[in-house]
Amino acid sequence: MAQVSFTIANRSHSVACRDGEEPHLLALVERLQRHAPAAMRASAGTSAERTLLLIALMLADELDERDRTPAAPSPAPAPEAAVQEPELPQDLLDEIAERLEAVAAALEDHGHVA
């Protein structure tokens, strides 16, 4: 087993994975880290758990949006072309962060989140 150390939202973590899966795990960490600034602003530094919850909710919202929006067929990329994730506009990320903060506050009010 390999051990991968990384930082998300200014918190250090270490996770075990199968040998050879380190690059994939680090690519996933990069996806999480892209949402960290908005999640950190939305959580106002209350806790690491809340920040990670908001990151998870942002990713879930992104996946839900993709599920609800049918993708237009596109030509297959050339094998040598690198696939890049689209960058979301900052105002959209801020709006998502605000919506998620409202959801998190409602959950806290009902005793679902510590």
DSSP file (Angstrom, degrees, kcal/mol; ACC not computed):
  #  RESIDUE AA STRUCTURE BP1 BP2  ACC     N-H-->O    O-->H-N    N-H-->O    O-->H-N    TCO  KAPPA ALPHA  PHI   PSI    X-CA   Y-CA   Z-CA
    1    1 A M              0   0    0      0, 0.0     2,-0.3     0, 0.0    17,-0.2   0.000 360.0 360.0 360.0 138.7    0.0    0.0    0.0
    2    2 A A  E     -A   17   0A   0     15,-3.2    15,-2.5     2,-0.0     2,-0.5  -0.652 360.0-140.5 -94.9 155.8    1.2    3.5   -0.8
    3    3 A Q  E     -A   16   0A   0     -2,-0.3     2,-0.5    13,-0.2    13,-0.2  -0.979  15.1-167.2-118.9 127.0    0.7    6.5    1.4
    4    4 A V  E     -A   15   0A   0     11,-3.0    11,-2.8    -2,-0.5     2,-0.4  -0.964   1.8-163.0-118.6 127.7   -0.2    9.9   -0.1
    5    5 A S  E     +A   14   0A   0     -2,-0.5     2,-0.3     9,-0.2     9,-0.2  -0.887  22.0 151.5-108.5 141.1   -0.1   13.1    1.9
    6    6 A F  E     -A   13   0A   0      7,-2.4     7,-3.1    -2,-0.4     2,-0.4  -0.955  36.3-121.0-157.9 170.3   -1.8   16.2    0.7
    7    7 A T  E     +A   12   0A   0     -2,-0.3     2,-0.4     5,-0.2     5,-0.2  -0.986  20.9 179.5-125.6 132.4   -3.5   19.4    1.9
    8    8 A I  E >  S-A   11   0A   0      3,-2.5     3,-1.4    -2,-0.4    44,-0.1  -0.998  76.6  -8.9-130.0 127.4   -7.1   20.5    1.4
    9    9 A A  T 3  S-     0   0    0     -2,-0.4    -1,-0.1     1,-0.3     3,-0.1   0.902 130.0 -54.9  53.6  46.0   -8.3   23.8    2.7
   10   10 A N  T 3  S+     0   0    0      1,-0.2     2,-0.4    -3,-0.1    -1,-0.3   0.674 114.9 116.5  63.4  20.0   -5.2   24.3    4.8
   11   11 A R  E <   -A    8   0A   0     -3,-1.4    -3,-2.5    37,-0.1     2,-0.3  -0.974  60.4-134.3-119.8 132.9   -5.5   20.9    6.5
   12   12 A S  E     +A    7   0A   0     -2,-0.4     2,-0.3    -5,-0.2    -5,-0.2  -0.639  27.1 177.1 -86.9 141.8   -3.0   18.1    6.0
   13   13 A H  E     -A    6   0A   0     -7,-3.1    -7,-2.4    -2,-0.3     2,-0.4  -0.950  18.0-157.0-138.7 156.7   -4.2   14.6    5.4
   14   14 A S  E     -A    5   0A   0     -2,-0.3     2,-0.4    -9,-0.2    -9,-0.2  -0.989  15.5-178.8-138.3 129.2   -2.6   11.3    4.7
   15   15 A V  E     -A    4   0A   0    -11,-2.8   -11,-3.0    -2,-0.4     2,-0.3  -0.979  21.6-132.4-132.9 138.7   -4.5    8.5    2.9
   16   16 A A  E     +A    3   0A   0     -2,-0.4     2,-0.3   -13,-0.2   -13,-0.2  -0.663  32.4 166.3 -86.2 145.7   -3.4    4.9    1.9
   17   17 A C  E     -A    2   0A   0    -15,-2.5   -15,-3.2    -2,-0.3     3,-0.1  -0.951  42.5 -77.1-148.8 168.0   -4.1    3.7   -1.6
   18   18 A R    >   -     0   0    0     -2,-0.3     3,-2.2   -17,-0.2     4,-0.2  -0.359  62.3 -88.4 -65.7 147.8   -3.0    0.8   -3.8
   19   19 A D  T 3  S+     0   0    0      1,-0.3    -1,-0.1     2,-0.1     0, 0.0  -0.331 116.5  24.2 -55.4 134.1    0.4    1.0   -5.3
   20   20 A G  T 3  S+     0   0    0     -3,-0.1    -1,-0.3     1,-0.0     4,-0.3   0.232  99.1  91.4  93.1 -13.3    0.3    2.9   -8.6
   21   21 A E    <>  +     0   0    0     -3,-2.2     4,-2.4     1,-0.2     5,-0.2   0.394  54.0  99.8 -93.5   3.2   -2.9    4.8   -7.8
   22   22 A E  H  > S+     0   0    0     -4,-0.2     4,-2.6     1,-0.2     5,-0.2   0.902  79.1  51.5 -58.0 -45.1   -1.1    7.8   -6.3
   23   23 A P  H  > S+     0   0    0      0, 0.0     4,-1.9     0, 0.0    -1,-0.2   0.906 111.3  48.2 -61.3 -39.2   -1.5   10.0   -9.5
   24   24 A H  H  > S+     0   0    0     -4,-0.3     4,-2.0     2,-0.2    -2,-0.2   0.927 111.5  49.6 -66.0 -43.6   -5.2    9.4   -9.6
   25   25 A L  H  X S+     0   0    0     -4,-2.4     4,-2.2     1,-0.2    -1,-0.2   0.914 110.8  49.9 -61.1 -42.8   -5.6   10.2   -5.9
   26   26 A L  H  X S+     0   0    0     -4,-2.6     4,-2.0     1,-0.2    -1,-0.2   0.843 107.4  54.3 -66.4 -32.7   -3.7   13.4   -6.3
   27   27 A A  H  X S+     0   0    0     -4,-1.9     4,-1.5    -5,-0.2    -1,-0.2   0.891 108.7  49.1 -66.1 -38.7   -5.8   14.3   -9.3
   28   28 A L  H  X S+     0   0    0     -4,-2.0     4,-2.1     2,-0.2    -2,-0.2   0.900 108.0  53.9 -65.2 -40.5   -8.9   13.9   -7.1
   29   29 A V  H  X S+     0   0    0     -4,-2.2     4,-2.9     1,-0.2    -2,-0.2   0.903 104.8  54.8 -60.1 -41.1   -7.3   16.0   -4.5
   30   30 A E  H  X S+     0   0    0     -4,-2.0     4,-1.6     1,-0.2    -1,-0.2   0.887 106.1  52.0 -60.2 -39.0   -6.8   18.8   -7.1
   31   31 A R  H  X S+     0   0    0     -4,-1.5     4,-0.7     2,-0.2    -1,-0.2   0.918 112.4  45.4 -63.3 -42.5  -10.5   18.7   -7.9
   32   32 A L  H >X S+     0   0    0     -4,-2.1     3,-1.2     1,-0.2     4,-0.7   0.920 109.5  55.0 -65.0 -43.0  -11.3   19.1   -4.2
   33   33 A Q  H >< S+     0   0    0     -4,-2.9     3,-0.7     1,-0.3    -1,-0.2   0.805  96.8  65.0 -63.6 -30.0   -8.8   21.8   -3.7
   34   34 A R  H 3< S+     0   0    0     -4,-1.6     4,-0.3     1,-0.2    -1,-0.3   0.814 107.5  42.5 -62.0 -28.6  -10.3   23.9   -6.6
   35   35 A H  H <X S+     0   0    0     -3,-1.2     4,-2.1    -4,-0.7    -1,-0.2   0.565  92.1  89.4 -91.9  -9.9  -13.5   24.2   -4.4
   36   36 A A  H <X S+     0   0    0     -4,-0.7     4,-3.0    -3,-0.7     5,-0.3   0.888  80.4  54.7 -60.0 -45.2  -11.6   24.9   -1.2
   37   37 A P  H  > S+     0   0    0      0, 0.0     4,-2.1     0, 0.0    -1,-0.2   0.930 112.7  42.9 -58.5 -44.8  -11.4   28.8   -1.4
   38   38 A A  H  > S+     0   0    0     -4,-0.3     4,-2.4     1,-0.2    -2,-0.2   0.901 115.6  49.6 -66.4 -39.8  -15.1   29.2   -1.8
   39   39 A A  H  X S+     0   0    0     -4,-2.1     4,-2.4     2,-0.2    -1,-0.2   0.883 109.8  51.1 -66.4 -38.1  -15.9   26.6    0.9
   40   40 A M  H  X>S+     0   0    0     -4,-3.0     4,-0.9     2,-0.2     5,-0.9   0.896 111.5  47.6 -67.2 -39.1  -13.4   28.3    3.3
   41   41 A R  H  <5S+     0   0    0     -4,-2.1     3,-0.4    -5,-0.3    -2,-0.2   0.925 113.7  48.1 -64.8 -42.7  -15.1   31.7    2.7
   42   42 A A  H  <5S+     0   0    0     -4,-2.4    -2,-0.2     1,-0.2    -1,-0.2   0.862 113.4  46.0 -67.9 -35.5  -18.6   30.1    3.2
   43   43 A S  H ><5S-     0   0    0     -4,-2.4     3,-2.1    -5,-0.2    -1,-0.2   0.626  95.4-144.4 -82.9 -11.8  -17.6   28.3    6.4
   44   44 A A  T 3<5 -     0   0    0     -4,-0.9    -3,-0.2    -3,-0.4    -4,-0.1   0.807  62.9 -65.7  52.8  32.8  -15.9   31.5    7.7
   45   45 A G  T 3 <S+     0   0    0     -5,-0.9    -1,-0.3     2,-0.1     3,-0.1   0.689  96.3 138.7  69.3  18.5  -13.3   29.3    9.3
   46   46 A T  S <  S-     0   0    0     -3,-2.1     2,-0.3     1,-0.2    -2,-0.1   0.920  73.6 -26.9 -65.0 -43.4  -15.8   27.7   11.8
   47   47 A S     >  -     0   0    0      1,-0.1     4,-2.0    -4,-0.1    -1,-0.2  -0.972  47.5-119.6-166.8 155.8  -14.3   24.2   11.4
   48   48 A A  H  > S+     0   0    0     -2,-0.3     4,-2.7     1,-0.2     5,-0.2   0.878 114.6  56.5 -65.0 -37.4  -12.4   21.9    9.0
   49   49 A E  H  > S+     0   0    0      1,-0.2     4,-2.4     2,-0.2    -1,-0.2   0.914 107.2  47.9 -61.9 -42.4  -15.4   19.5    9.0
   50   50 A R  H  > S+     0   0    0      2,-0.2     4,-2.5     1,-0.2    -1,-0.2   0.907 111.3  50.9 -65.3 -41.2  -17.8   22.2    7.8
   51   51 A T  H  X S+     0   0    0     -4,-2.0     4,-2.1     2,-0.2    -2,-0.2   0.932 112.2  46.0 -61.8 -45.6  -15.3   23.3    5.1
   52   52 A L  H  X S+     0   0    0     -4,-2.7     4,-2.5     2,-0.2    -1,-0.2   0.869 110.7  54.1 -65.9 -35.7  -15.0   19.7    3.9
   53   53 A L  H  X S+     0   0    0     -4,-2.4     4,-2.5    -5,-0.2    -2,-0.2   0.928 109.0  48.4 -61.2 -44.5  -18.8   19.3    4.0
   54   54 A L  H  X S+     0   0    0     -4,-2.5     4,-2.4     2,-0.2    -2,-0.2   0.883 109.8  51.7 -65.2 -37.7  -19.2   22.4    1.9
   55   55 A I  H  X S+     0   0    0     -4,-2.1     4,-2.3     2,-0.2    -1,-0.2   0.934 110.7  49.0 -61.7 -44.7  -16.6   21.1   -0.6
   56   56 A A  H  X S+     0   0    0     -4,-2.5     4,-2.4     1,-0.2    -2,-0.2   0.904 111.3  49.1 -61.9 -41.2  -18.6   17.8   -0.8
   57   57 A L  H  X S+     0   0    0     -4,-2.5     4,-2.6     2,-0.2    -1,-0.2   0.875 109.1  52.7 -66.7 -36.6  -21.8   19.7   -1.3
   58   58 A M  H  X S+     0   0    0     -4,-2.4     4,-2.3     2,-0.2    -2,-0.2   0.915 111.1  46.7 -63.8 -42.3  -20.3   21.8   -4.1
   59   59 A L  H  X S+     0   0    0     -4,-2.3     4,-2.6     2,-0.2    -2,-0.2   0.908 112.3  50.2 -65.6 -40.9  -19.1   18.6   -5.9
   60   60 A A  H  X S+     0   0    0     -4,-2.4     4,-2.6     2,-0.2    -2,-0.2   0.903 110.9  49.6 -63.2 -40.4  -22.5   17.1   -5.4
   61   61 A D  H  X S+     0   0    0     -4,-2.6     4,-2.5     2,-0.2    -2,-0.2   0.901 110.5  50.5 -63.8 -41.1  -24.1   20.2   -6.8
   62   62 A E  H  X S+     0   0    0     -4,-2.3     4,-2.0     2,-0.2    -2,-0.2   0.920 112.6  46.2 -62.5 -44.4  -21.7   20.1   -9.8
   63   63 A L  H  X S+     0   0    0     -4,-2.6     4,-2.4     2,-0.2    -2,-0.2   0.901 111.7  51.6 -65.4 -40.8  -22.6   16.4  -10.5
   64   64 A D  H  X S+     0   0    0     -4,-2.6     4,-2.1     1,-0.2    -2,-0.2   0.911 108.8  51.2 -62.2 -42.2  -26.3   17.1  -10.1
   65   65 A E  H  X S+     0   0    0     -4,-2.5     4,-1.3     1,-0.2    -1,-0.2   0.908 110.8  48.5 -61.0 -42.6  -26.0   20.0  -12.6
   66   66 A R  H  < S+     0   0    0     -4,-2.0    -2,-0.2     1,-0.2    -1,-0.2   0.890 110.5  51.4 -64.7 -39.0  -24.2   17.7  -15.1
   67   67 A D  H  < S+     0   0    0     -4,-2.4    -1,-0.2     1,-0.2    -2,-0.2   0.865 113.0  45.1 -65.6 -35.7  -26.8   15.0  -14.6
   68   68 A R  H  < S+     0   0    0     -4,-2.1    -1,-0.2    -5,-0.2    -2,-0.2   0.671 105.5  67.0 -83.2 -17.4  -29.6   17.4  -15.3
   69   69 A T  S  < S-     0   0    0     -4,-1.3    -1,-0.1    -5,-0.2     2,-0.1  -0.893  84.0-135.9-108.0 107.3  -27.9   19.0  -18.3
   70   70 A P        -     0   0    0      0, 0.0     2,-0.3     0, 0.0    -3,-0.1  -0.374  22.8-121.9 -63.4 135.6  -27.7   16.6  -21.3
   71   71 A A        -     0   0    0     -5,-0.1     3,-0.0    -2,-0.1    -5,-0.0  -0.581  19.9-123.2 -79.5 136.7  -24.3   16.8  -22.9
   72   72 A A        -     0   0    0     -2,-0.3     2,-0.1     1,-0.1    -1,-0.1  -0.581  37.1-100.3 -75.0 139.5  -24.1   17.7  -26.5
   73   73 A P        -     0   0    0      0, 0.0    -1,-0.1     0, 0.0     0, 0.0  -0.376  47.1-171.3 -61.2 136.4  -22.3   15.0  -28.5
   74   74 A S        -     0   0    0     -2,-0.1    -3,-0.0    -3,-0.0     2,-0.0  -0.936  29.1 -95.1-129.4 153.4  -18.8   16.1  -29.2
   75   75 A P        -     0   0    0      0, 0.0    -1,-0.0     0, 0.0     0, 0.0  -0.342  51.2 -96.7 -64.7 147.9  -16.1   14.7  -31.5
   76   76 A A        -     0   0    0      1,-0.1     2,-0.0    -2,-0.0     0, 0.0  -0.433  43.8-115.4 -64.8 134.1  -13.7   12.3  -29.7
   77   77 A P        -     0   0    0      0, 0.0    -1,-0.1     0, 0.0     6,-0.1  -0.342  35.8 -93.3 -69.3 153.6  -10.5   14.2  -28.7
   78   78 A A    >   -     0   0    0      1,-0.1     3,-2.0     4,-0.1     0, 0.0  -0.396  37.7-115.2 -61.7 142.8   -7.3   13.2  -30.3
   79   79 A P  T 3  S+     0   0    0      0, 0.0    -1,-0.1     0, 0.0     0, 0.0   0.806 115.9  50.2 -53.5 -32.0   -5.5   10.6  -28.2
   80   80 A E  T 3  S+     0   0    0      2,-0.1     2,-0.3     0, 0.0    -2,-0.1   0.614  87.6 103.4 -83.9 -10.7   -2.6   13.0  -27.5
   81   81 A A  S <  S-     0   0    0     -3,-2.0     2,-0.3     1,-0.1     0, 0.0  -0.542  72.3-129.5 -75.1 132.5   -4.9   15.9  -26.5
   82   82 A A        -     0   0    0     -2,-0.3     2,-0.5     1,-0.0    -4,-0.1  -0.625  16.4-130.4 -80.9 138.0   -5.1   16.4  -22.7
   83   83 A V        -     0   0    0     -2,-0.3     2,-0.4    -6,-0.1    -1,-0.0  -0.790  25.8-165.8 -90.1 125.6   -8.6   16.6  -21.2
   84   84 A Q        -     0   0    0     -2,-0.5     3,-0.0     3,-0.0     0, 0.0  -0.914  21.0-120.5-114.6 140.5   -9.1   19.6  -19.0
   85   85 A E        -     0   0    0     -2,-0.4     2,-0.1     1,-0.1     0, 0.0  -0.538  38.8-107.4 -71.1 139.3  -11.9   20.2  -16.5
   86   86 A P        -     0   0    0      0, 0.0     2,-0.4     0, 0.0    -1,-0.1  -0.443  30.3-122.4 -68.6 142.5  -13.8   23.4  -17.3
   87   87 A E        -     0   0    0     -2,-0.1     3,-0.0    -3,-0.0    -3,-0.0  -0.706  22.2-134.7 -83.3 132.9  -13.2   26.3  -14.9
   88   88 A L        -     0   0    0     -2,-0.4     5,-0.0     1,-0.1    -1,-0.0  -0.696  28.7-102.7 -86.3 140.9  -16.3   27.6  -13.2
   89   89 A P     >  -     0   0    0      0, 0.0     4,-2.1     0, 0.0     3,-0.4  -0.312  26.5-123.4 -61.2 145.4  -16.8   31.3  -13.1
   90   90 A Q  H  > S+     0   0    0      1,-0.2     4,-2.7     2,-0.2     5,-0.2   0.865 110.8  56.3 -60.4 -37.9  -16.0   32.8   -9.7
   91   91 A D  H  > S+     0   0    0      1,-0.2     4,-2.0     2,-0.2    -1,-0.2   0.866 107.5  49.2 -65.2 -33.6  -19.4   34.4   -9.4
   92   92 A L  H  > S+     0   0    0     -3,-0.4     4,-2.6     2,-0.2    -1,-0.2   0.916 111.3  49.2 -68.2 -43.0  -21.0   31.0   -9.9
   93   93 A L  H  X S+     0   0    0     -4,-2.1     4,-2.6     1,-0.2    -2,-0.2   0.903 111.3  50.0 -61.8 -41.0  -18.7   29.5   -7.3
   94   94 A D  H  X S+     0   0    0     -4,-2.7     4,-2.4     2,-0.2    -1,-0.2   0.905 110.9  49.2 -63.8 -41.0  -19.6   32.3   -4.9
   95   95 A E  H  X S+     0   0    0     -4,-2.0     4,-2.4     2,-0.2    -2,-0.2   0.919 112.1  47.9 -64.5 -43.2  -23.3   31.8   -5.5
   96   96 A I  H  X S+     0   0    0     -4,-2.6     4,-2.8     2,-0.2     5,-0.2   0.914 110.7  52.2 -62.1 -42.9  -23.0   28.1   -4.9
   97   97 A A  H  X S+     0   0    0     -4,-2.6     4,-2.3     1,-0.2    -2,-0.2   0.909 110.1  48.2 -60.7 -42.4  -21.0   28.8   -1.7
   98   98 A E  H  X S+     0   0    0     -4,-2.4     4,-2.0     2,-0.2    -1,-0.2   0.916 112.6  48.0 -64.4 -43.0  -23.8   31.1   -0.5
   99   99 A R  H  X S+     0   0    0     -4,-2.4     4,-2.1     1,-0.2    -2,-0.2   0.910 112.9  48.5 -63.8 -41.4  -26.5   28.5   -1.2
  100  100 A L  H  X S+     0   0    0     -4,-2.8     4,-3.1     1,-0.2    -1,-0.2   0.865 107.6  54.9 -68.0 -35.4  -24.5   25.8    0.5
  101  101 A E  H  X S+     0   0    0     -4,-2.3     4,-2.6    -5,-0.2    -1,-0.2   0.907 108.1  49.6 -62.2 -41.0  -23.9   28.0    3.5
  102  102 A A  H  X S+     0   0    0     -4,-2.0     4,-2.2     2,-0.2    -2,-0.2   0.905 112.2  47.7 -64.1 -41.0  -27.7   28.5    3.8
  103  103 A V  H  X S+     0   0    0     -4,-2.1     4,-2.5     2,-0.2    -2,-0.2   0.930 112.6  48.8 -63.7 -45.5  -28.2   24.7    3.5
  104  104 A A  H  X S+     0   0    0     -4,-3.1     4,-2.5     1,-0.2    -2,-0.2   0.898 111.0  50.4 -62.6 -40.6  -25.5   24.1    6.1
  105  105 A A  H  X S+     0   0    0     -4,-2.6     4,-2.5     2,-0.2    -1,-0.2   0.904 110.3  49.8 -64.0 -41.4  -27.1   26.7    8.5
  106  106 A A  H  X S+     0   0    0     -4,-2.2     4,-1.2     2,-0.2    -2,-0.2   0.904 111.0  49.4 -63.9 -40.6  -30.5   25.1    8.1
  107  107 A L  H  <>S+     0   0    0     -4,-2.5     5,-2.9     1,-0.2     6,-0.5   0.905 110.8  50.2 -64.2 -40.7  -29.0   21.7    8.8
  108  108 A E  H ><5S+     0   0    0     -4,-2.5     3,-1.8     1,-0.2    -2,-0.2   0.913 106.4  55.3 -62.6 -42.3  -27.3   23.1   11.9
  109  109 A D  H 3<5S+     0   0    0     -4,-2.5    -1,-0.2     1,-0.3    -2,-0.2   0.806 110.3  46.4 -60.7 -28.7  -30.5   24.6   13.1
  110  110 A H  T 3<5S-     0   0    0     -4,-1.2    -1,-0.3    -3,-0.2    -2,-0.2   0.326 119.2-111.1 -97.3   7.1  -32.1   21.2   12.9
  111  111 A G  T < 5S+     0   0    0     -3,-1.8    -3,-0.2     2,-0.2    -2,-0.1   0.721  83.4 119.9  76.6  22.5  -29.2   19.5   14.7
  112  112 A H      < +     0   0    0     -5,-2.9     2,-0.4    -6,-0.1    -4,-0.2   0.670  68.5  45.9 -92.6 -18.4  -27.9   17.6   11.7
  113  113 A V              0   0    0     -6,-0.5    -2,-0.2    -9,-0.1    -1,-0.1  -0.982 360.0 360.0-129.1 136.1  -24.4   19.1   11.6
  114  114 A A              0   0    0     -2,-0.4    -1,-0.1    -3,-0.1   -64,-0.1   0.462 360.0 360.0 -84.2 360.0  -22.0   19.7   14.4
